[in-house]
């Protein structure tokens, strides 16, 4: 079985390297449906898996000076607070005893569908932002963004939403976070959106994962096998990603996540 975990880590690492989408969207469903891992253990283990695999990316982006730390701080104010509160609630409710497996699976399904939608609507979002004039929805969003206090509050609330979703499902810090940042901070470059999103995701997933570990819902042996496979996988995927058009990979990945999300809710 150990080699199966390593191969799963390799596969997810390749996909992350090719698409840039966080491993939680793929790894958690694979663990639940492919290896029959208890949902809450799959989530807890995958959170630390995500923190480890994304940590190197933060270092690289930080060296290039493309992380917007002010936005990271705002997101973290909401996400870390809600992560701690969610962990506290899970601990009180006896989640380590498997009492909320269906709830965790449903939360995963919702997160996957939202992630799929964010991937599929990326082009639409960009088009709406470019057609600012004459679009009432975009005009309303711009009014929020033009007021610094409202924008800061919206960012903190976004962080809180991500904190709950990530803690419950290990999904959301990647594509969903990036899509919302694209709305709130349209003047940020694409690389800054990605770098800021990852810089926020690492402490979020690390704290959520360590919280799960304290509750007893992390399989450390499983984690080691996943990481063993993911490291070479990310390297391979980063080289394959430049050869396969994004217009091909993202829709395919989005459809896959949508299908898995629907399965989680059935």
Helices and strands as residue ranges (DSSP letters): H 2-19, H 24-29, I 30-34, H 35-35, H 39-63, H 69-92, G 95-97, H 101-120, H 122-130, H 136-146, H 148-169, H 175-184, H 190-215, H 220-241, H 246-265
